[in-house]
Amino acid sequence: VQLQASGGGLVQPGGSLRLSCAASGSILRINYMAWYRQAPGKQRELVAIILRSGSTNYADSVKGRFTISRDNAKNTVYLQMSTLKPEDTGVYYCNIFGDTNYWGQGTEVTVSS
């Protein structure tokens, strides 16, 4: 099973993007789905996570601006990003932890005027 992330791009400050991450096959016993990001010169950080129960949690820096959601039938996780800021720039990685730990290849987001 592979994860395919998409939806990144160049956007102006204040704009929006929607990231998608689809699994190529079924993933068993999914515990959580998450999005991480890695800004230039920085360590990868957790941005948002959605648990099996449906509970969500966000990094303080994105609360109120980003929304994580999922489609269980499609093994797909989304990240709706609004009111984007230059500091949101980075490579965004999806992660699905189930029968094993799966990572997407990353999709680049650049917030710049």
PyRosetta script that sets phi, psi and omega in degrees:
from pyrosetta import init, pose_from_sequence

init()
pose = pose_from_sequence("VQLQASGGGLVQPGGSLRLSCAASGSILRINYMAWYRQAPGKQRELVAIILRSGSTNYADSVKGRFTISRDNAKNTVYLQMSTLKPEDTGVYYCNIFGDTNYWGQGTEVTVSS")
pose.set_psi(1, 134.3)
pose.set_omega(1, 176.2)
pose.set_phi(2, -122.9)
pose.set_psi(2, 151.6)
pose.set_omega(2, 176.3)
pose.set_phi(3, -104.3)
pose.set_psi(3, 131.9)
pose.set_omega(3, 179.7)
pose.set_phi(4, -116.4)
pose.set_psi(4, 110.8)
pose.set_omega(4, 178.8)
pose.set_phi(5, -93.8)
pose.set_psi(5, 145.3)
pose.set_omega(5, 179.3)
pose.set_phi(6, -152.7)
pose.set_psi(6, 169.0)
pose.set_omega(6, 174.9)
pose.set_phi(7, 108.0)
pose.set_psi(7, -7.5)
pose.set_omega(7, 179.4)
pose.set_phi(8, -71.8)
pose.set_psi(8, 171.5)
pose.set_omega(8, 179.2)
pose.set_phi(9, 163.7)
pose.set_psi(9, -168.4)
pose.set_omega(9, 178.6)
pose.set_phi(10, -98.6)
pose.set_psi(10, 129.7)
pose.set_omega(10, -179.4)
pose.set_phi(11, -141.3)
pose.set_psi(11, 149.4)
pose.set_omega(11, 178.1)
pose.set_phi(12, -78.4)
pose.set_psi(12, 153.5)
pose.set_omega(12, 174.5)
pose.set_phi(13, -52.7)
pose.set_psi(13, 137.1)
pose.set_omega(13, -176.7)
pose.set_phi(14, 91.3)
pose.set_psi(14, -10.3)
pose.set_omega(14, -178.7)
pose.set_phi(15, -82.1)
pose.set_psi(15, -175.4)
pose.set_omega(15, -177.3)
pose.set_phi(16, -132.5)
pose.set_psi(16, 152.6)
pose.set_omega(16, 172.7)
pose.set_phi(17, -144.4)
pose.set_psi(17, 152.5)
pose.set_omega(17, 173.9)
pose.set_phi(18, -123.3)
pose.set_psi(18, 118.3)
pose.set_omega(18, 177.7)
pose.set_phi(19, -93.4)
pose.set_psi(19, 144.6)
pose.set_omega(19, 176.1)
pose.set_phi(20, -127.7)
pose.set_psi(20, 150.0)
pose.set_omega(20, 177.1)
pose.set_phi(21, -142.9)
pose.set_psi(21, 113.1)
pose.set_omega(21, -176.2)
pose.set_phi(22, -113.9)
pose.set_psi(22, 137.6)
pose.set_omega(22, 175.8)
pose.set_phi(23, -86.9)
pose.set_psi(23, 143.1)
pose.set_omega(23, -177.1)
pose.set_phi(24, -78.0)
pose.set_psi(24, -11.5)
pose.set_omega(24, 179.4)
pose.set_phi(25, -153.8)
pose.set_psi(25, -171.8)
pose.set_omega(25, -179.3)
pose.set_phi(26, -76.8)
pose.set_psi(26, 141.1)
pose.set_omega(26, 175.7)
pose.set_phi(27, -119.0)
pose.set_psi(27, 125.7)
pose.set_omega(27, -176.0)
pose.set_phi(28, -88.6)
pose.set_psi(28, 149.9)
pose.set_omega(28, 171.8)
pose.set_phi(29, 50.3)
pose.set_psi(29, 53.6)
pose.set_omega(29, 179.7)
pose.set_phi(30, -67.8)
pose.set_psi(30, 122.8)
pose.set_omega(30, 177.7)
pose.set_phi(31, -90.4)
pose.set_psi(31, -41.4)
pose.set_omega(31, 177.5)
pose.set_phi(32, -158.7)
pose.set_psi(32, 161.8)
pose.set_omega(32, 171.5)
pose.set_phi(33, -125.4)
pose.set_psi(33, 142.7)
pose.set_omega(33, -173.9)
pose.set_phi(34, -150.0)
pose.set_psi(34, 161.2)
pose.set_omega(34, 171.5)
pose.set_phi(35, -121.0)
pose.set_psi(35, 134.3)
pose.set_omega(35, 173.7)
pose.set_phi(36, -118.9)
pose.set_psi(36, 163.8)
pose.set_omega(36, 171.9)
pose.set_phi(37, -142.6)
pose.set_psi(37, 154.3)
pose.set_omega(37, 177.1)
pose.set_phi(38, -131.7)
pose.set_psi(38, 112.3)
pose.set_omega(38, 177.4)
pose.set_phi(39, -81.9)
pose.set_psi(39, 157.2)
pose.set_omega(39, 179.6)
pose.set_phi(40, -54.6)
pose.set_psi(40, 126.8)
pose.set_omega(40, 177.6)
pose.set_phi(41, 76.2)
pose.set_psi(41, 7.5)
pose.set_omega(41, -178.1)
pose.set_phi(42, -123.3)
pose.set_psi(42, 165.8)
pose.set_omega(42, 177.8)
pose.set_phi(43, -78.8)
pose.set_psi(43, 156.5)
pose.set_omega(43, 176.1)
pose.set_phi(44, -65.4)
pose.set_psi(44, 137.2)
pose.set_omega(44, -179.4)
pose.set_phi(45, -130.2)
pose.set_psi(45, 151.4)
pose.set_omega(45, 176.8)
pose.set_phi(46, -75.2)
pose.set_psi(46, 129.8)
pose.set_omega(46, 179.4)
pose.set_phi(47, -101.2)
pose.set_psi(47, -48.0)
pose.set_omega(47, -176.9)
pose.set_phi(48, -156.7)
pose.set_psi(48, 150.5)
pose.set_omega(48, -179.1)
pose.set_phi(49, -144.0)
pose.set_psi(49, 142.7)
pose.set_omega(49, 174.4)
pose.set_phi(50, -126.4)
pose.set_psi(50, 123.8)
pose.set_omega(50, -176.0)
pose.set_phi(51, -84.7)
pose.set_psi(51, 170.2)
pose.set_omega(51, 178.4)
pose.set_phi(52, -55.3)
pose.set_psi(52, -36.4)
pose.set_omega(52, -178.6)
pose.set_phi(53, -70.3)
pose.set_psi(53, -16.3)
pose.set_omega(53, -175.4)
pose.set_phi(54, 101.1)
pose.set_psi(54, -8.1)
pose.set_omega(54, 177.2)
pose.set_phi(55, -66.2)
pose.set_psi(55, 146.2)
pose.set_omega(55, -178.6)
pose.set_phi(56, -125.0)
pose.set_psi(56, 156.7)
pose.set_omega(56, 175.8)
pose.set_phi(57, -148.3)
pose.set_psi(57, 149.1)
pose.set_omega(57, -174.4)
pose.set_phi(58, -134.5)
pose.set_psi(58, 152.5)
pose.set_omega(58, 170.0)
pose.set_phi(59, -64.4)
pose.set_psi(59, 145.7)
pose.set_omega(59, -178.1)
pose.set_phi(60, -56.0)
pose.set_psi(60, -34.6)
pose.set_omega(60, -175.3)
pose.set_phi(61, -68.4)
pose.set_psi(61, -16.0)
pose.set_omega(61, -177.2)
pose.set_phi(62, -118.3)
pose.set_psi(62, -3.0)
pose.set_omega(62, -179.1)
pose.set_phi(63, -57.6)
pose.set_psi(63, 134.1)
pose.set_omega(63, -180.0)
pose.set_phi(64, 85.2)
pose.set_psi(64, -9.5)
pose.set_omega(64, -179.4)
pose.set_phi(65, -117.0)
pose.set_psi(65, -31.7)
pose.set_omega(65, -177.9)
pose.set_phi(66, -111.2)
pose.set_psi(66, 148.4)
pose.set_omega(66, 176.1)
pose.set_phi(67, -135.8)
pose.set_psi(67, 125.8)
pose.set_omega(67, 176.6)
pose.set_phi(68, -98.5)
pose.set_psi(68, 140.0)
pose.set_omega(68, 177.3)
pose.set_phi(69, -147.7)
pose.set_psi(69, 173.7)
pose.set_omega(69, -176.2)
pose.set_phi(70, -148.7)
pose.set_psi(70, 160.4)
pose.set_omega(70, 170.9)
pose.set_phi(71, -125.5)
pose.set_psi(71, 100.2)
pose.set_omega(71, -174.6)
pose.set_phi(72, -61.8)
pose.set_psi(72, -37.0)
pose.set_omega(72, -177.6)
pose.set_phi(73, -64.0)
pose.set_psi(73, -29.4)
pose.set_omega(73, -178.1)
pose.set_phi(74, -103.0)
pose.set_psi(74, 1.8)
pose.set_omega(74, -175.3)
pose.set_phi(75, 49.6)
pose.set_psi(75, 48.3)
pose.set_omega(75, -176.6)
pose.set_phi(76, -125.4)
pose.set_psi(76, 139.7)
pose.set_omega(76, 176.9)
pose.set_phi(77, -122.7)
pose.set_psi(77, 143.5)
pose.set_omega(77, -176.9)
pose.set_phi(78, -121.8)
pose.set_psi(78, 156.1)
pose.set_omega(78, 171.3)
pose.set_phi(79, -135.9)
pose.set_psi(79, 108.0)
pose.set_omega(79, 175.4)
pose.set_phi(80, -87.9)
pose.set_psi(80, 120.8)
pose.set_omega(80, -176.7)
pose.set_phi(81, -116.5)
pose.set_psi(81, 124.7)
pose.set_omega(81, -179.4)
pose.set_phi(82, -126.8)
pose.set_psi(82, 164.9)
pose.set_omega(82, 179.8)
pose.set_phi(83, 47.2)
pose.set_psi(83, 50.7)
pose.set_omega(83, -175.2)
pose.set_phi(84, -65.9)
pose.set_psi(84, 146.4)
pose.set_omega(84, -179.3)
pose.set_phi(85, -121.4)
pose.set_psi(85, 157.0)
pose.set_omega(85, 177.6)
pose.set_phi(86, -54.6)
pose.set_psi(86, -32.8)
pose.set_omega(86, -180.0)
pose.set_phi(87, -72.6)
pose.set_psi(87, -4.8)
pose.set_omega(87, 173.2)
pose.set_phi(88, -83.8)
pose.set_psi(88, -5.1)
pose.set_omega(88, 179.2)
pose.set_phi(89, -60.7)
pose.set_psi(89, 136.2)
pose.set_omega(89, 177.7)
pose.set_phi(90, 161.8)
pose.set_psi(90, -177.8)
pose.set_omega(90, 174.4)
pose.set_phi(91, -97.2)
pose.set_psi(91, 127.0)
pose.set_omega(91, -177.0)
pose.set_phi(92, -101.9)
pose.set_psi(92, 129.8)
pose.set_omega(92, -178.6)
pose.set_phi(93, -117.5)
pose.set_psi(93, 136.1)
pose.set_omega(93, 173.3)
pose.set_phi(94, -95.4)
pose.set_psi(94, 153.6)
pose.set_omega(94, -176.6)
pose.set_phi(95, -143.7)
pose.set_psi(95, 128.9)
pose.set_omega(95, 174.9)
pose.set_phi(96, -125.2)
pose.set_psi(96, 121.1)
pose.set_omega(96, -179.9)
pose.set_phi(97, -105.3)
pose.set_psi(97, 110.9)
pose.set_omega(97, 179.5)
pose.set_phi(98, -137.5)
pose.set_psi(98, -121.4)
pose.set_omega(98, 177.8)
pose.set_phi(99, -64.2)
pose.set_psi(99, -22.1)
pose.set_omega(99, 168.1)
pose.set_phi(100, -149.5)
pose.set_psi(100, 179.2)
pose.set_omega(100, -176.2)
pose.set_phi(101, -99.0)
pose.set_psi(101, 116.5)
pose.set_omega(101, -176.2)
pose.set_phi(102, -108.3)
pose.set_psi(102, 141.6)
pose.set_omega(102, 177.2)
pose.set_phi(103, -128.4)
pose.set_psi(103, 141.3)
pose.set_omega(103, 172.8)
pose.set_phi(104, -83.0)
pose.set_psi(104, 173.1)
pose.set_omega(104, -174.5)
pose.set_phi(105, -83.2)
pose.set_psi(105, -10.3)
pose.set_omega(105, -179.9)
pose.set_phi(106, 96.5)
pose.set_psi(106, 142.1)
pose.set_omega(106, 174.6)
pose.set_phi(107, -132.3)
pose.set_psi(107, 134.9)
pose.set_omega(107, -171.6)
pose.set_phi(108, -88.8)
pose.set_psi(108, 133.2)
pose.set_omega(108, 176.7)
pose.set_phi(109, -119.2)
pose.set_psi(109, 125.7)
pose.set_omega(109, 177.4)
pose.set_phi(110, -124.0)
pose.set_psi(110, 121.6)
pose.set_omega(110, 179.1)
pose.set_phi(111, -110.2)
pose.set_psi(111, 109.4)
pose.set_omega(111, -174.7)
pose.set_phi(112, -159.0)
pose.set_psi(112, 148.4)
pose.set_omega(112, 175.6)
pose.set_phi(113, -94.3)
pose.dump_pdb("model.pdb")
